[in-house]
Amino acid sequence: MKFMLMIYNDQALLDALPGGEFDSRMRHCLAHADDLRERGKLLDAQMLAAPAAAKSVRIRNGRQTTLDGPFAETKEMIAGFNVIEAESMDEAVRMAAEWPWAQTGCIEVRPIIDFDDVRAQVGGPGPPPSRPGWAVG
């Protein structure tokens, strides 16, 4: 099964870390990611820019609205994500707990639904030709 680990961080807790601690945690994070990738458990991992760099797009009644930043005010921001392969939700939760960011925020563990299964369920068209580095969904 594939799972997405959405990493949320509380900027105030990150700012309160002692000098050099963020870099130390990031080195741990990178080493942990390398280990999981070597074991075939980590499929993708990316950091996200700060919420101030984001745009929120909505279409209501045919009218598009684009706002700067995230729509909801929250203490924690989505800082990045990891896509993992795990045998069960329990294993995925154990893997999430190993990331240092669980100490300064939250890691949401969510199963990924296979897009080809959705296509079959709704009678959608067949998948587009495969292109390296390209995904739908």
URCORQUI-V490406 format. One record per residue. N is the residue number from 1. RES is the residue in three letters. SS is DSSP state (H for helix, E for strand, L for the rest). PHI is phi in degrees with one decimal (* if undefined). NEAR is the number of other C-alpha atoms within 10 Angstrom. Layout:
n res ss phi near
N RES SS PHI NEAR
N RES SS PHI NEAR
//
This chain:
n res ss phi near
1 MET L * 13
2 LYS E -101.2 20
3 PHE E -134.8 23
4 MET E -104.7 21
5 LEU E -102.9 24
6 MET E -92.1 19
7 ILE E -96.8 24
8 TYR E -108.2 20
9 ASN E -127.2 21
10 ASP E -96.1 18
11 GLN H -57.6 14
12 ALA H -64.2 12
13 LEU H -69.2 13
14 LEU H -64.5 15
15 ASP H -64.6 11
16 ALA L -84.0 11
17 LEU L -64.3 11
18 PRO L -61.3 8
19 GLY L -50.9 9
20 GLY L 83.7 8
21 GLU H -68.1 12
22 PHE H -60.4 16
23 ASP H -61.3 10
24 SER H -62.8 12
25 ARG H -65.9 14
26 MET H -66.1 14
27 ARG H -61.5 12
28 HIS H -60.7 15
29 CYS H -59.4 16
30 LEU H -65.0 14
31 ALA H -64.6 12
32 HIS H -64.0 17
33 ALA H -62.4 19
34 ASP H -60.9 14
35 ASP H -63.3 13
36 LEU H -63.7 16
37 ARG H -64.3 16
38 GLU H -62.4 10
39 ARG L -85.6 9
40 GLY L 77.5 12
41 LYS L -95.7 19
42 LEU E -101.4 20
43 LEU E -94.7 15
44 ASP E -161.1 12
45 ALA E -153.4 16
46 GLN E -147.2 10
47 MET E -95.4 11
48 LEU L -112.5 13
49 ALA L -66.0 11
50 ALA L -60.3 13
51 PRO H -54.4 14
52 ALA H -63.6 9
53 ALA H -88.6 10
54 ALA L -87.9 14
55 LYS E -127.7 13
56 SER E -112.4 11
57 VAL E -114.0 12
58 ARG E -136.2 10
59 ILE E -123.6 9
60 ARG E -131.2 7
61 ASN L 50.9 5
62 GLY L 76.7 7
63 ARG E -111.4 7
64 GLN E -87.9 9
65 THR E -122.4 11
66 THR E -122.7 11
67 LEU E -115.2 11
68 ASP E -73.2 12
69 GLY L 71.0 14
70 PRO L -72.9 17
71 PHE L -75.3 13
72 ALA L -93.2 6
73 GLU L -80.4 8
74 THR L -153.4 8
75 LYS L -72.0 12
76 GLU E -97.2 16
77 MET E -116.3 18
78 ILE E -73.9 20
79 ALA E -101.6 20
80 GLY E 175.3 17
81 PHE E -152.3 19
82 ASN E -132.5 20
83 VAL E -107.2 20
84 ILE E -122.2 24
85 GLU E -113.5 20
86 ALA L -141.7 19
87 GLU L -73.8 11
88 SER L -158.2 13
89 MET H -61.2 15
90 ASP H -59.2 11
91 GLU H -65.8 12
92 ALA H -62.3 22
93 VAL H -64.8 17
94 ARG H -60.8 12
95 MET H -65.7 17
96 ALA H -61.7 22
97 ALA H -67.0 14
98 GLU L -79.5 13
99 TRP L -78.0 20
100 PRO H -64.7 18
101 TRP H -73.9 21
102 ALA H -65.6 15
103 GLN H -85.8 14
104 THR L -121.8 19
105 GLY E -174.9 21
106 CYS E -151.2 21
107 ILE E -119.1 25
108 GLU E -85.2 16
109 VAL E -107.0 21
110 ARG E -135.0 15
111 PRO E -62.7 17
112 ILE L -96.7 14
113 ILE L -90.9 12
114 ASP L -64.7 11
115 PHE H -64.7 13
116 ASP H -66.0 13
117 ASP H -63.6 11
118 VAL H -65.3 11
119 ARG H -54.4 13
120 ALA H -64.7 11
121 GLN H -63.7 9
122 VAL H -96.9 8
123 GLY L 70.5 9
124 GLY L -76.4 11
125 PRO L -65.5 9
126 GLY L -61.2 9
127 PRO L -65.2 10
128 PRO L -67.6 8
129 PRO L -55.6 6
130 SER L -67.9 8
131 ARG L -127.7 7
132 PRO L -57.1 6
133 GLY L 75.4 5
134 TRP L -119.0 6
135 ALA L -137.5 9
136 VAL L -112.8 7
137 GLY L 119.6 5
//
